[in-house]
Amino acid sequence: MTQTILDKIKAYKLEEVAADKAAKPMSEVEAEARAASPVRPFAQALFEAAKTGYGLISEVKKASPSKGLIREDFHPATLAQAYERGGATCLSVLTDTPSFQGAKSFLTEARSATNMPALRKDFMYDPYQVAEARALGADCILIIMASVSDTLAAELEDAAFGWGMDALIEVHDGEELERALKLKSPLIGVNNRNLKTFETSLDTTRVLSNNVPDGRFLISESGLNTPADLADMAQYGARAFLIGESLMRQEDVEAATRTLLADPVPA
Ligand SMILES: O=C(O)c1ccccc1NCC(=O)[C@H](O)[C@H](O)COP(=O)(O)O
């Protein structure tokens, strides 16, 4: 069977984590996590923003497997500040290096330059990475249901909650959504991009939104470009969005963020 990009990422990520553990034991990472900047309320910030407008998780993203280099002029702290001035609610910072040209330090730099809560955007397979996320200052972690078992997803979620963080549970189809709903987190991210094929369609949110029950908070992720896209997704119950590429391609990130959020459809 051919390997998907997710399989490849998982393989090198497990090696990376094993090397990290050998270099720095869990006890040291836990000590760093305990000493880190206090947790900022990620989910709560989105719930509040969605009452009167849209919640925006603005992504600090230099490159991707599907698009290659997205932004040459890339300074995480400056970009994060532009997002904040433009009205974003939260940050998402890619910390994976091989596929996204991200870095762990980008998370700390971006978050500490703003007052926004931050998501560690990475591929999580081990509670060690969750403690490390907190040590870097993260307020939320990502759990990609396409890439983990139910048991591991619950273990990662428990670890995040144990550190006082939130967990964004990401799904792309009905089966993953059903599994995600067995977890406790209210944050359900529907990724419009199929991470195995890169095919991106807003139909993913349109279809899956029917099966997101009351009490869960729907976040539409990927492939969102315009205010009309956001208004469209809002008709399906998504009042928060995770957006990277379309904002990262703008010269004036602050103005582009403001424009995107300017005219929300009423809640
Ligand atoms: O973006 C990719 O090409 C990608 C490939 C494989 C795994 C994950 C990938 N992206 C992660 C994301 O989900 C997006 O960075 C995020 O939702 C923002 O999407 P966009 O606004 O389309 O940059």
PDBQT file of the ligand as one rigid body, heavy atoms in Angstrom, charges set to zero:
ROOT
HETATM    1  O1  LIG A 301      -1.429  22.295   4.696  1.00  0.00    +0.000 OA
HETATM    2  C1  LIG A 301      -1.045  21.182   4.274  1.00  0.00    +0.000 C 
HETATM    3  O2  LIG A 301      -0.606  21.003   3.118  1.00  0.00    +0.000 OA
HETATM    4  C2  LIG A 301      -1.060  19.976   5.164  1.00  0.00    +0.000 A 
HETATM    5  C3  LIG A 301      -0.615  18.768   4.687  1.00  0.00    +0.000 A 
HETATM    6  C4  LIG A 301      -0.596  17.643   5.518  1.00  0.00    +0.000 A 
HETATM    7  C5  LIG A 301      -1.019  17.724   6.794  1.00  0.00    +0.000 A 
HETATM    8  C6  LIG A 301      -1.487  18.938   7.302  1.00  0.00    +0.000 A 
HETATM    9  C7  LIG A 301      -1.515  20.046   6.496  1.00  0.00    +0.000 A 
HETATM   10  N1  LIG A 301      -1.955  21.262   6.954  1.00  0.00    +0.000 N 
HETATM   11  C8  LIG A 301      -2.360  21.507   8.293  1.00  0.00    +0.000 C 
HETATM   12  C9  LIG A 301      -3.618  22.266   8.329  1.00  0.00    +0.000 C 
HETATM   13  O3  LIG A 301      -4.596  21.677   8.667  1.00  0.00    +0.000 OA
HETATM   14  C10 LIG A 301      -3.627  23.698   7.902  1.00  0.00    +0.000 C 
HETATM   15  O4  LIG A 301      -2.367  24.268   8.105  1.00  0.00    +0.000 OA
HETATM   16  C11 LIG A 301      -4.659  24.605   8.575  1.00  0.00    +0.000 C 
HETATM   17  O5  LIG A 301      -5.916  24.033   8.695  1.00  0.00    +0.000 OA
HETATM   18  C12 LIG A 301      -4.759  25.921   7.765  1.00  0.00    +0.000 C 
HETATM   19  O6  LIG A 301      -5.093  25.619   6.435  1.00  0.00    +0.000 OA
HETATM   20  P1  LIG A 301      -4.938  26.723   5.273  1.00  0.00    +0.000 P 
HETATM   21  O7  LIG A 301      -5.748  27.913   5.667  1.00  0.00    +0.000 OA
HETATM   22  O8  LIG A 301      -5.479  26.066   4.043  1.00  0.00    +0.000 OA
HETATM   23  O9  LIG A 301      -3.485  27.042   5.195  1.00  0.00    +0.000 OA
ENDROOT
TORSDOF 0
